[in-house]
Amino acid sequence: MLGEISLFDAGPRSADALARSDGLLLVLSRDALDDALADDPGIAADMLRVMAQRLRQSNLSLEELNLKLRVQDEGS
């Protein structure tokens, strides 16, 4: 899943991707997502689960970076 954030807030994409091999790309418009969510609300739960996992990983990465920066500052 890539670009899902912009489906919800209408902002620009926050990430890019580069494929290492051939694959299948599916494009989903906001209207199509709205229709799919109306037909099957469970889709929203699946999307929220993925987005929560990504947010959790981002938070961990920021904590690690912050710790590294503090260690560097203390060593200076």
N, CA, C and O atoms as a CHARMM CRD file, in Angstrom:
* protein
*
  304
    1    1 MET  N      0.85400  -1.15800   0.00000 PROA 1      0.00000
    2    1 MET  CA     0.00000   0.00000   0.00000 PROA 1      0.00000
    3    1 MET  C      0.90200   1.22400   0.00000 PROA 1      0.00000
    4    1 MET  O      1.78000   1.35700   0.85300 PROA 1      0.00000
    5    2 LEU  N      0.68700   2.10000  -0.94300 PROA 2      0.00000
    6    2 LEU  CA     1.50800   3.30600  -1.07900 PROA 2      0.00000
    7    2 LEU  C      0.60800   4.45500  -1.49200 PROA 2      0.00000
    8    2 LEU  O     -0.20900   4.30700  -2.40100 PROA 2      0.00000
    9    3 GLY  N      0.74600   5.59600  -0.83700 PROA 3      0.00000
   10    3 GLY  CA    -0.04300   6.76200  -1.18700 PROA 3      0.00000
   11    3 GLY  C     -1.39400   6.82200  -0.51000 PROA 3      0.00000
   12    3 GLY  O     -2.23400   7.65200  -0.86000 PROA 3      0.00000
   13    4 GLU  N     -1.60900   5.94200   0.46200 PROA 4      0.00000
   14    4 GLU  CA    -2.92800   5.88300   1.10300 PROA 4      0.00000
   15    4 GLU  C     -3.22900   7.12700   1.92500 PROA 4      0.00000
   16    4 GLU  O     -4.39400   7.49200   2.08000 PROA 4      0.00000
   17    5 ILE  N     -2.21600   7.77800   2.44900 PROA 5      0.00000
   18    5 ILE  CA    -2.45800   8.96400   3.27400 PROA 5      0.00000
   19    5 ILE  C     -3.14100  10.04900   2.45000 PROA 5      0.00000
   20    5 ILE  O     -4.06100  10.70700   2.93800 PROA 5      0.00000
   21    6 SER  N     -2.70500  10.24300   1.21500 PROA 6      0.00000
   22    6 SER  CA    -3.30300  11.28200   0.38500 PROA 6      0.00000
   23    6 SER  C     -4.74300  10.96400   0.00000 PROA 6      0.00000
   24    6 SER  O     -5.48600  11.86200  -0.39400 PROA 6      0.00000
   25    7 LEU  N     -5.14900   9.69900   0.10800 PROA 7      0.00000
   26    7 LEU  CA    -6.55800   9.36800  -0.13400 PROA 7      0.00000
   27    7 LEU  C     -7.44500   9.91600   0.97900 PROA 7      0.00000
   28    7 LEU  O     -8.63500  10.14900   0.76700 PROA 7      0.00000
   29    8 PHE  N     -6.87200  10.12100   2.16300 PROA 8      0.00000
   30    8 PHE  CA    -7.65800  10.58500   3.29700 PROA 8      0.00000
   31    8 PHE  C     -7.55300  12.07700   3.53800 PROA 8      0.00000
   32    8 PHE  O     -8.51600  12.68700   4.00300 PROA 8      0.00000
   33    9 ASP  N     -6.40600  12.69000   3.23700 PROA 9      0.00000
   34    9 ASP  CA    -6.26800  14.11000   3.55800 PROA 9      0.00000
   35    9 ASP  C     -6.08400  15.01200   2.33900 PROA 9      0.00000
   36    9 ASP  O     -5.91800  16.22200   2.49200 PROA 9      0.00000
   37   10 ALA  N     -6.10900  14.45200   1.15000 PROA 10     0.00000
   38   10 ALA  CA    -6.00200  15.21300  -0.10400 PROA 10     0.00000
   39   10 ALA  C     -4.68100  15.97000  -0.24300 PROA 10     0.00000
   40   10 ALA  O     -4.55600  16.83900  -1.10600 PROA 10     0.00000
   41   11 GLY  N     -3.70200  15.65100   0.59300 PROA 11     0.00000
   42   11 GLY  CA    -2.39300  16.28300   0.48400 PROA 11     0.00000
   43   11 GLY  C     -1.52100  15.55000  -0.52000 PROA 11     0.00000
   44   11 GLY  O     -1.92700  14.53100  -1.07900 PROA 11     0.00000
   45   12 PRO  N     -0.32800  16.06800  -0.74800 PROA 12     0.00000
   46   12 PRO  CA     0.59300  15.40100  -1.68200 PROA 12     0.00000
   47   12 PRO  C      1.10500  14.08800  -1.09100 PROA 12     0.00000
   48   12 PRO  O      1.05100  13.87600   0.12000 PROA 12     0.00000
   49   13 ARG  N      1.59700  13.22100  -1.95700 PROA 13     0.00000
   50   13 ARG  CA     2.18300  11.96200  -1.47600 PROA 13     0.00000
   51   13 ARG  C      3.32200  12.27100  -0.51500 PROA 13     0.00000
   52   13 ARG  O      4.04900  13.25000  -0.68100 PROA 13     0.00000
   53   14 SER  N      3.46100  11.41400   0.49400 PROA 14     0.00000
   54   14 SER  CA     4.52900  11.62200   1.47000 PROA 14     0.00000
   55   14 SER  C      5.68000  10.64400   1.26200 PROA 14     0.00000
   56   14 SER  O      6.65500  10.67000   2.01300 PROA 14     0.00000
   57   15 ALA  N      5.57800   9.77700   0.24600 PROA 15     0.00000
   58   15 ALA  CA     6.63200   8.79400   0.00200 PROA 15     0.00000
   59   15 ALA  C      6.67300   8.44000  -1.48800 PROA 15     0.00000
   60   15 ALA  O      5.69700   8.61100  -2.21800 PROA 15     0.00000
   61   16 ASP  N      7.80700   7.95300  -1.89700 PROA 16     0.00000
   62   16 ASP  CA     7.99100   7.44100  -3.25300 PROA 16     0.00000
   63   16 ASP  C      8.43100   5.98900  -3.14300 PROA 16     0.00000
   64   16 ASP  O      8.85600   5.53500  -2.08000 PROA 16     0.00000
   65   17 ALA  N      8.32500   5.27400  -4.24000 PROA 17     0.00000
   66   17 ALA  CA     8.76600   3.88100  -4.24300 PROA 17     0.00000
   67   17 ALA  C      9.42400   3.57500  -5.58100 PROA 17     0.00000
   68   17 ALA  O      9.10800   4.18300  -6.60400 PROA 17     0.00000
   69   18 LEU  N     10.33300   2.63200  -5.55100 PROA 18     0.00000
   70   18 LEU  CA    11.01400   2.16400  -6.74700 PROA 18     0.00000
   71   18 LEU  C     10.93900   0.64500  -6.74300 PROA 18     0.00000
   72   18 LEU  O     11.34900   0.00000  -5.77800 PROA 18     0.00000
   73   19 ALA  N     10.41200   0.07100  -7.82600 PROA 19     0.00000
   74   19 ALA  CA    10.27800  -1.38600  -7.90500 PROA 19     0.00000
   75   19 ALA  C     11.61500  -2.00400  -8.30100 PROA 19     0.00000
   76   19 ALA  O     12.30500  -1.49800  -9.18600 PROA 19     0.00000
   77   20 ARG  N     11.97000  -3.09700  -7.64100 PROA 20     0.00000
   78   20 ARG  CA    13.19300  -3.82400  -7.96300 PROA 20     0.00000
   79   20 ARG  C     12.96400  -4.84500  -9.06200 PROA 20     0.00000
   80   20 ARG  O     13.91200  -5.33300  -9.67700 PROA 20     0.00000
   81   21 SER  N     11.69700  -5.16700  -9.30500 PROA 21     0.00000
   82   21 SER  CA    11.35600  -6.12700 -10.35000 PROA 21     0.00000
   83   21 SER  C      9.97500  -5.77800 -10.89300 PROA 21     0.00000
   84   21 SER  O      9.28500  -4.91500 -10.35000 PROA 21     0.00000
   85   22 ASP  N      9.58400  -6.44800 -11.95600 PROA 22     0.00000
   86   22 ASP  CA     8.26900  -6.22100 -12.52100 PROA 22     0.00000
   87   22 ASP  C      7.19500  -6.54700 -11.48900 PROA 22     0.00000
   88   22 ASP  O      7.37100  -7.43900 -10.65900 PROA 22     0.00000
   89   23 GLY  N      6.10800  -5.83600 -11.54700 PROA 23     0.00000
   90   23 GLY  CA     5.01700  -6.07900 -10.61400 PROA 23     0.00000
   91   23 GLY  C      3.71700  -5.54600 -11.18700 PROA 23     0.00000
   92   23 GLY  O      3.66700  -5.08500 -12.32700 PROA 23     0.00000
   93   24 LEU  N      2.69200  -5.61300 -10.39900 PROA 24     0.00000
   94   24 LEU  CA     1.38100  -5.14600 -10.79300 PROA 24     0.00000
   95   24 LEU  C      1.04000  -3.92200  -9.96400 PROA 24     0.00000
   96   24 LEU  O      1.10300  -3.96200  -8.73500 PROA 24     0.00000
   97   25 LEU  N      0.68300  -2.84100 -10.62900 PROA 25     0.00000
   98   25 LEU  CA     0.33500  -1.60300  -9.95400 PROA 25     0.00000
   99   25 LEU  C     -1.16400  -1.38400 -10.09200 PROA 25     0.00000
  100   25 LEU  O     -1.70800  -1.38800 -11.19600 PROA 25     0.00000
  101   26 LEU  N     -1.81500  -1.19500  -8.96400 PROA 26     0.00000
  102   26 LEU  CA    -3.24000  -0.90100  -8.96500 PROA 26     0.00000
  103   26 LEU  C     -3.43500   0.52500  -8.47800 PROA 26     0.00000
  104   26 LEU  O     -2.84100   0.93100  -7.47900 PROA 26     0.00000
  105   27 VAL  N     -4.25200   1.27300  -9.17000 PROA 27     0.00000
  106   27 VAL  CA    -4.52700   2.65500  -8.81000 PROA 27     0.00000
  107   27 VAL  C     -5.95100   2.72000  -8.28300 PROA 27     0.00000
  108   27 VAL  O     -6.87800   2.17600  -8.88400 PROA 27     0.00000
  109   28 LEU  N     -6.10800   3.39200  -7.15300 PROA 28     0.00000
  110   28 LEU  CA    -7.40900   3.50000  -6.51300 PROA 28     0.00000
  111   28 LEU  C     -7.72800   4.96900  -6.29800 PROA 28     0.00000
  112   28 LEU  O     -6.98700   5.67800  -5.61600 PROA 28     0.00000
  113   29 SER  N     -8.81900   5.42300  -6.87300 PROA 29     0.00000
  114   29 SER  CA    -9.22500   6.81300  -6.68100 PROA 29     0.00000
  115   29 SER  C     -9.93300   6.96800  -5.33600 PROA 29     0.00000
  116   29 SER  O    -10.36000   5.98700  -4.72800 PROA 29     0.00000
  117   30 ARG  N    -10.04700   8.19900  -4.89000 PROA 30     0.00000
  118   30 ARG  CA   -10.74100   8.46500  -3.63600 PROA 30     0.00000
  119   30 ARG  C    -12.19800   7.99600  -3.72000 PROA 30     0.00000
  120   30 ARG  O    -12.72300   7.41500  -2.77100 PROA 30     0.00000
  121   31 ASP  N    -12.84400   8.25100  -4.85500 PROA 31     0.00000
  122   31 ASP  CA   -14.23700   7.81500  -5.02600 PROA 31     0.00000
  123   31 ASP  C    -14.35400   6.29400  -4.95800 PROA 31     0.00000
  124   31 ASP  O    -15.27800   5.76500  -4.34000 PROA 31     0.00000
  125   32 ALA  N    -13.41800   5.59600  -5.59300 PROA 32     0.00000
  126   32 ALA  CA   -13.45000   4.13200  -5.56600 PROA 32     0.00000
  127   32 ALA  C    -13.21300   3.62200  -4.14400 PROA 32     0.00000
  128   32 ALA  O    -13.83300   2.64500  -3.72500 PROA 32     0.00000
  129   33 LEU  N    -12.32100   4.27900  -3.40300 PROA 33     0.00000
  130   33 LEU  CA   -12.08900   3.88800  -2.01500 PROA 33     0.00000
  131   33 LEU  C    -13.34000   4.10800  -1.18500 PROA 33     0.00000
  132   33 LEU  O    -13.71600   3.24800  -0.38900 PROA 33     0.00000
  133   34 ASP  N    -13.98500   5.24600  -1.36100 PROA 34     0.00000
  134   34 ASP  CA   -15.21700   5.52900  -0.62500 PROA 34     0.00000
  135   34 ASP  C    -16.26700   4.45900  -0.89600 PROA 34     0.00000
  136   34 ASP  O    -16.94200   3.99400   0.02300 PROA 34     0.00000
  137   35 ASP  N    -16.39900   4.07400  -2.15600 PROA 35     0.00000
  138   35 ASP  CA   -17.35800   3.02300  -2.51400 PROA 35     0.00000
  139   35 ASP  C    -16.98800   1.69200  -1.86600 PROA 35     0.00000
  140   35 ASP  O    -17.85300   0.99000  -1.34100 PROA 35     0.00000
  141   36 ALA  N    -15.70100   1.34600  -1.90500 PROA 36     0.00000
  142   36 ALA  CA   -15.24500   0.08000  -1.33000 PROA 36     0.00000
  143   36 ALA  C    -15.46000   0.06600   0.18900 PROA 36     0.00000
  144   36 ALA  O    -15.86000  -0.95500   0.74800 PROA 36     0.00000
  145   37 LEU  N    -15.19600   1.19300   0.85400 PROA 37     0.00000
  146   37 LEU  CA   -15.38900   1.27100   2.29600 PROA 37     0.00000
  147   37 LEU  C    -16.86800   1.17100   2.66400 PROA 37     0.00000
  148   37 LEU  O    -17.21800   0.59000   3.69200 PROA 37     0.00000
  149   38 ALA  N    -17.73100   1.73600   1.82700 PROA 38     0.00000
  150   38 ALA  CA   -19.17200   1.63300   2.07700 PROA 38     0.00000
  151   38 ALA  C    -19.63800   0.19000   1.92700 PROA 38     0.00000
  152   38 ALA  O    -20.49400  -0.27200   2.68300 PROA 38     0.00000
  153   39 ASP  N    -19.07800  -0.51900   0.95500 PROA 39     0.00000
  154   39 ASP  CA   -19.45700  -1.91600   0.72000 PROA 39     0.00000
  155   39 ASP  C    -18.88500  -2.85500   1.77300 PROA 39     0.00000
  156   39 ASP  O    -19.53600  -3.82700   2.15800 PROA 39     0.00000
  157   40 ASP  N    -17.66100  -2.57100   2.24600 PROA 40     0.00000
  158   40 ASP  CA   -16.98800  -3.45500   3.19400 PROA 40     0.00000
  159   40 ASP  C    -16.18100  -2.63100   4.19600 PROA 40     0.00000
  160   40 ASP  O    -15.00100  -2.36700   3.96300 PROA 40     0.00000
  161   41 PRO  N    -16.79800  -2.21800   5.30800 PROA 41     0.00000
  162   41 PRO  CA   -16.09400  -1.39600   6.30300 PROA 41     0.00000
  163   41 PRO  C    -14.85500  -2.07300   6.88400 PROA 41     0.00000
  164   41 PRO  O    -13.99600  -1.39500   7.44600 PROA 41     0.00000
  165   42 GLY  N    -14.74600  -3.38600   6.76100 PROA 42     0.00000
  166   42 GLY  CA   -13.56400  -4.08700   7.25200 PROA 42     0.00000
  167   42 GLY  C    -12.29400  -3.65300   6.54200 PROA 42     0.00000
  168   42 GLY  O    -11.19800  -3.78300   7.08700 PROA 42     0.00000
  169   43 ILE  N    -12.43500  -3.14400   5.34200 PROA 43     0.00000
  170   43 ILE  CA   -11.27500  -2.63100   4.60000 PROA 43     0.00000
  171   43 ILE  C    -10.61600  -1.50800   5.38800 PROA 43     0.00000
  172   43 ILE  O     -9.39000  -1.41200   5.43100 PROA 43     0.00000
  173   44 ALA  N    -11.43000  -0.65700   6.01200 PROA 44     0.00000
  174   44 ALA  CA   -10.88700   0.45700   6.80300 PROA 44     0.00000
  175   44 ALA  C    -10.04300  -0.06900   7.95500 PROA 44     0.00000
  176   44 ALA  O     -8.97600   0.47300   8.24400 PROA 44     0.00000
  177   45 ALA  N    -10.51500  -1.11600   8.61200 PROA 45     0.00000
  178   45 ALA  CA    -9.75100  -1.68900   9.72500 PROA 45     0.00000
  179   45 ALA  C     -8.40800  -2.22000   9.23900 PROA 45     0.00000
  180   45 ALA  O     -7.39200  -2.04600   9.91200 PROA 45     0.00000
  181   46 ASP  N     -8.39500  -2.86000   8.08600 PROA 46     0.00000
  182   46 ASP  CA    -7.13600  -3.36900   7.53000 PROA 46     0.00000
  183   46 ASP  C     -6.18200  -2.22300   7.20800 PROA 46     0.00000
  184   46 ASP  O     -4.99000  -2.29900   7.50400 PROA 46     0.00000
  185   47 MET  N     -6.71000  -1.16500   6.60200 PROA 47     0.00000
  186   47 MET  CA    -5.87100  -0.01600   6.26300 PROA 47     0.00000
  187   47 MET  C     -5.33900   0.65800   7.52000 PROA 47     0.00000
  188   47 MET  O     -4.17000   1.03800   7.58000 PROA 47     0.00000
  189   48 LEU  N     -6.19900   0.80600   8.52600 PROA 48     0.00000
  190   48 LEU  CA    -5.75400   1.41900   9.78000 PROA 48     0.00000
  191   48 LEU  C     -4.67900   0.58900  10.45300 PROA 48     0.00000
  192   48 LEU  O     -3.75200   1.14700  11.04000 PROA 48     0.00000
  193   49 ARG  N     -4.78100  -0.72700  10.38200 PROA 49     0.00000
  194   49 ARG  CA    -3.76800  -1.60200  10.96400 PROA 49     0.00000
  195   49 ARG  C     -2.40500  -1.36900  10.29500 PROA 49     0.00000
  196   49 ARG  O     -1.38600  -1.25000  10.97500 PROA 49     0.00000
  197   50 VAL  N     -2.39700  -1.30500   8.96800 PROA 50     0.00000
  198   50 VAL  CA    -1.14400  -1.06600   8.23700 PROA 50     0.00000
  199   50 VAL  C     -0.59200   0.31800   8.57000 PROA 50     0.00000
  200   50 VAL  O      0.60500   0.47000   8.81300 PROA 50     0.00000
  201   51 MET  N     -1.46200   1.32200   8.58100 PROA 51     0.00000
  202   51 MET  CA    -1.01200   2.68500   8.87100 PROA 51     0.00000
  203   51 MET  C     -0.48900   2.79000  10.30900 PROA 51     0.00000
  204   51 MET  O      0.48400   3.50200  10.55700 PROA 51     0.00000
  205   52 ALA  N     -1.11900   2.09500  11.24900 PROA 52     0.00000
  206   52 ALA  CA    -0.65400   2.10900  12.63900 PROA 52     0.00000
  207   52 ALA  C      0.71800   1.44800  12.75300 PROA 52     0.00000
  208   52 ALA  O      1.58100   1.93900  13.48100 PROA 52     0.00000
  209   53 GLN  N      0.92300   0.35200  12.04800 PROA 53     0.00000
  210   53 GLN  CA     2.22800  -0.31200  12.06100 PROA 53     0.00000
  211   53 GLN  C      3.30800   0.61500  11.51300 PROA 53     0.00000
  212   53 GLN  O      4.41200   0.68600  12.05300 PROA 53     0.00000
  213   54 ARG  N      2.98100   1.31900  10.44400 PROA 54     0.00000
  214   54 ARG  CA     3.95900   2.25000   9.86300 PROA 54     0.00000
  215   54 ARG  C      4.23900   3.41100  10.80400 PROA 54     0.00000
  216   54 ARG  O      5.38600   3.83900  10.92800 PROA 54     0.00000
  217   55 LEU  N      3.21600   3.92500  11.46800 PROA 55     0.00000
  218   55 LEU  CA     3.41000   5.00900  12.42000 PROA 55     0.00000
  219   55 LEU  C      4.26800   4.54100  13.58800 PROA 55     0.00000
  220   55 LEU  O      5.16300   5.26100  14.03000 PROA 55     0.00000
  221   56 ARG  N      4.00200   3.34900  14.08400 PROA 56     0.00000
  222   56 ARG  CA     4.79400   2.78800  15.18600 PROA 56     0.00000
  223   56 ARG  C      6.26700   2.67100  14.76400 PROA 56     0.00000
  224   56 ARG  O      7.15900   3.02800  15.53200 PROA 56     0.00000
  225   57 GLN  N      6.52000   2.17500  13.55200 PROA 57     0.00000
  226   57 GLN  CA     7.89400   2.04000  13.06300 PROA 57     0.00000
  227   57 GLN  C      8.54800   3.41600  12.89200 PROA 57     0.00000
  228   57 GLN  O      9.72800   3.58200  13.20000 PROA 57     0.00000
  229   58 SER  N      7.80000   4.38500  12.41300 PROA 58     0.00000
  230   58 SER  CA     8.33700   5.74900  12.28000 PROA 58     0.00000
  231   58 SER  C      8.71000   6.31600  13.63600 PROA 58     0.00000
  232   58 SER  O      9.75600   6.94700  13.78700 PROA 58     0.00000
  233   59 ASN  N      7.84800   6.08900  14.62900 PROA 59     0.00000
  234   59 ASN  CA     8.15000   6.57200  15.98000 PROA 59     0.00000
  235   59 ASN  C      9.41200   5.93200  16.53000 PROA 59     0.00000
  236   59 ASN  O     10.23700   6.61100  17.14000 PROA 59     0.00000
  237   60 LEU  N      9.56900   4.63100  16.32000 PROA 60     0.00000
  238   60 LEU  CA    10.78400   3.94700  16.78300 PROA 60     0.00000
  239   60 LEU  C     12.02000   4.50300  16.08400 PROA 60     0.00000
  240   60 LEU  O     13.05700   4.70400  16.71600 PROA 60     0.00000
  241   61 SER  N     11.91000   4.74800  14.79400 PROA 61     0.00000
  242   61 SER  CA    13.04600   5.29800  14.04200 PROA 61     0.00000
  243   61 SER  C     13.40600   6.68500  14.55500 PROA 61     0.00000
  244   61 SER  O     14.58700   7.01200  14.67500 PROA 61     0.00000
  245   62 LEU  N     12.40500   7.50100  14.85700 PROA 62     0.00000
  246   62 LEU  CA    12.67200   8.83900  15.38600 PROA 62     0.00000
  247   62 LEU  C     13.31200   8.76900  16.77000 PROA 62     0.00000
  248   62 LEU  O     14.20900   9.55400  17.07700 PROA 62     0.00000
  249   63 GLU  N     12.86200   7.84200  17.60100 PROA 63     0.00000
  250   63 GLU  CA    13.46300   7.66500  18.92700 PROA 63     0.00000
  251   63 GLU  C     14.92700   7.26500  18.79700 PROA 63     0.00000
  252   63 GLU  O     15.77900   7.78900  19.51500 PROA 63     0.00000
  253   64 GLU  N     15.22600   6.34400  17.89100 PROA 64     0.00000
  254   64 GLU  CA    16.61100   5.91100  17.68700 PROA 64     0.00000
  255   64 GLU  C     17.47000   7.06400  17.19800 PROA 64     0.00000
  256   64 GLU  O     18.59500   7.23900  17.66500 PROA 64     0.00000
  257   65 LEU  N     16.95700   7.84700  16.26600 PROA 65     0.00000
  258   65 LEU  CA    17.70600   8.99600  15.75000 PROA 65     0.00000
  259   65 LEU  C     17.93100  10.02000  16.84900 PROA 65     0.00000
  260   65 LEU  O     19.02800  10.56500  16.97000 PROA 65     0.00000
  261   66 ASN  N     16.92000  10.28600  17.64200 PROA 66     0.00000
  262   66 ASN  CA    17.04200  11.24100  18.74200 PROA 66     0.00000
  263   66 ASN  C     18.10400  10.78900  19.73200 PROA 66     0.00000
  264   66 ASN  O     18.90200  11.60200  20.20000 PROA 66     0.00000
  265   67 LEU  N     18.12200   9.50000  20.05500 PROA 67     0.00000
  266   67 LEU  CA    19.12600   8.96300  20.97500 PROA 67     0.00000
  267   67 LEU  C     20.53000   9.12400  20.39800 PROA 67     0.00000
  268   67 LEU  O     21.45000   9.52000  21.11400 PROA 67     0.00000
  269   68 LYS  N     20.70000   8.82300  19.11600 PROA 68     0.00000
  270   68 LYS  CA    22.00900   8.97500  18.47100 PROA 68     0.00000
  271   68 LYS  C     22.46500  10.42900  18.52100 PROA 68     0.00000
  272   68 LYS  O     23.63300  10.71000  18.78600 PROA 68     0.00000
  273   69 LEU  N     21.54200  11.34700  18.26500 PROA 69     0.00000
  274   69 LEU  CA    21.90800  12.76800  18.27800 PROA 69     0.00000
  275   69 LEU  C     22.28700  13.22100  19.68600 PROA 69     0.00000
  276   69 LEU  O     23.21000  14.01900  19.85100 PROA 69     0.00000
  277   70 ARG  N     21.58100  12.72000  20.70300 PROA 70     0.00000
  278   70 ARG  CA    21.91900  13.07600  22.07800 PROA 70     0.00000
  279   70 ARG  C     23.29500  12.53800  22.45700 PROA 70     0.00000
  280   70 ARG  O     24.07000  13.22700  23.11900 PROA 70     0.00000
  281   71 VAL  N     23.59700  11.32800  22.04800 PROA 71     0.00000
  282   71 VAL  CA    24.90000  10.72400  22.34100 PROA 71     0.00000
  283   71 VAL  C     25.99900  11.54100  21.65800 PROA 71     0.00000
  284   71 VAL  O     27.05000  11.79000  22.25000 PROA 71     0.00000
  285   72 GLN  N     25.75800  11.95300  20.42900 PROA 72     0.00000
  286   72 GLN  CA    26.74900  12.76600  19.71400 PROA 72     0.00000
  287   72 GLN  C     26.96200  14.10000  20.40900 PROA 72     0.00000
  288   72 GLN  O     28.09500  14.56100  20.54700 PROA 72     0.00000
  289   73 ASP  N     25.86000  14.72700  20.85100 PROA 73     0.00000
  290   73 ASP  CA    25.96600  16.01400  21.55200 PROA 73     0.00000
  291   73 ASP  C     26.73300  15.88800  22.85600 PROA 73     0.00000
  292   73 ASP  O     27.51600  16.76900  23.21200 PROA 73     0.00000
  293   74 GLU  N     26.50800  14.79500  23.56600 PROA 74     0.00000
  294   74 GLU  CA    27.20400  14.58700  24.84700 PROA 74     0.00000
  295   74 GLU  C     28.68400  14.30800  24.62800 PROA 74     0.00000
  296   74 GLU  O     29.50800  14.60000  25.49500 PROA 74     0.00000
  297   75 GLY  N     29.02400  13.74200  23.47100 PROA 75     0.00000
  298   75 GLY  CA    30.42500  13.44700  23.18300 PROA 75     0.00000
  299   75 GLY  C     31.19800  14.63300  22.66500 PROA 75     0.00000
  300   75 GLY  O     32.42300  14.57500  22.56500 PROA 75     0.00000
  301   76 SER  N     30.52000  15.69400  22.33900 PROA 76     0.00000
  302   76 SER  CA    31.18200  16.89300  21.78000 PROA 76     0.00000
  303   76 SER  C     31.69700  17.80400  22.85800 PROA 76     0.00000
  304   76 SER  O     32.27600  18.84900  22.55900 PROA 76     0.00000
